Amino acid sequence: MTLLLLIHKGCVIITSTGFVIRWALSLRDSELLSCPLFRILPHWIDATLFFSGLGMLWVLSINPQTTPWLMAKFLALLGYILLGHLALKPRYPYRLRLSAGVAALASLVYIVAVAITRQALPWQI
């Protein structure tokens, strides 16, 4: 369990940092985004993050459908994925990418707060 948690937390840090870097490059219309490092590596990191999370659910025998904070975290993750898509794709207008990136970061902060507090509304402790 400790190894899974360490892998999960490490992937959160790496994928968050990677998102901010790719978002900044996207806003600058940088050619670096076509580099394999920025095209392939995030998928491997995100898959590792996802499967380490599933592994922790399995080890702890937690059902997301009966655990409100986990369901909130999952729904926020879906929002983060959608907003991240909008923020990183150069075909979308600059203002949309900027707004979506800010909203994606807010979603990420919410996800981390929910994970730490294990409350669907982490600001109401």
N, C-alpha and C positions, 0 to 999 in steps of 0.2 A: 504493500500500500504506500509506504513512504517513497519508494522509487517512482511509482505512478504519479504521486502528487508532485514530486520534484520535476519529473518530465513535463507534467501539465503546466506547472507554474513557469518553467523555463520557456515552454512554447508560447505561453501568453505574452511574456516579455519580448521574445523574438518576433512574434507575429505582429504585435502592437508597434514595435519599432519599425519593422518592415513596412507596415501600412503607412505610417507617417512619412517615411522616406519615399515610398512609391507615390503617395498623394502629392508630396511637394514636387516630385519630378513630373507628375502628370499636370500639375498646375503650370509648370514651366514648359510644357510640351517637349520634354527632353527625349532625345533618341536613346538614352540609356535604358528606357523601359523595354526596348526590344531585345535587350541583352538576356540570354537564357537564365542568368542568375535571378533576374526580376520576373521572368515569365514562369519558371518551373519551380524554383525553390519554395515560394510561398505555398504552393499546393501541398508539397511534402510536409512542410511545417504545420499547416492547418490540419492535414490528415492525422498527423501524430498527435496534435492537440485534441482533435475529436475522439480518436480511439483511446487516448489515455483517459479522457473524461468518461467514455463508456466503460472502460476497465474499472475505474473507481466506482461507478454505479453498480457494476456487477459484484465487485469485491465487498462493497458495503450493503448490497441487497436493497438499494434505494429505487423506488418506482417514481419517476418524474410526474406521473399522473396523480399521485397522491401526496406529492410534496410541492406545495405552492411556490416556494422560493426557487425550486429547480425548474418548474414550468415557466416562471417569470424569466429566469435566466435563459432558457431555451428560446422563448419568444423574442427576447431582446437580441439574442444571437441571430435570429432570422432577420430582424430589422437591421442589425449591423452588417450582415452580408449584403442585403439589398442596397443600403446606403453606401457601403464600400464599393459596390459595383458602379453605382452612379458617380462616385467620387473619383474613380480611377480610369474610367473610359474616356479617351480624348474626344470621342464623337459627341459628347454632351457639352453644352455651353459652359464657359468658365464659371459663371456665377452658380450654376447648378452643382458643378463639381466642388466648388468652395463650400457651399451650404451643406451638401451631402457629406463632405468630409468632416465638417464641424459636428454635424448630427451623428455621424458614425463614431467619432471620438466620445461624444456624450453617451452613446449607447455602450461603448466599451467601458467607460467609467461606471455606468450603472451595473453592468455585468460583474465587474470586479467588486463593487460595493455589495451586491447581492451575495456573491460567493463568500465574502468576508463575514457578513452579518448573518447570513442564512435567513434573511427576511426579504419578502417580495417588495416591501417598501423600506429600504434600508435607512432612510432618513428619519424614520419613526421608531427609533430604538427605545 
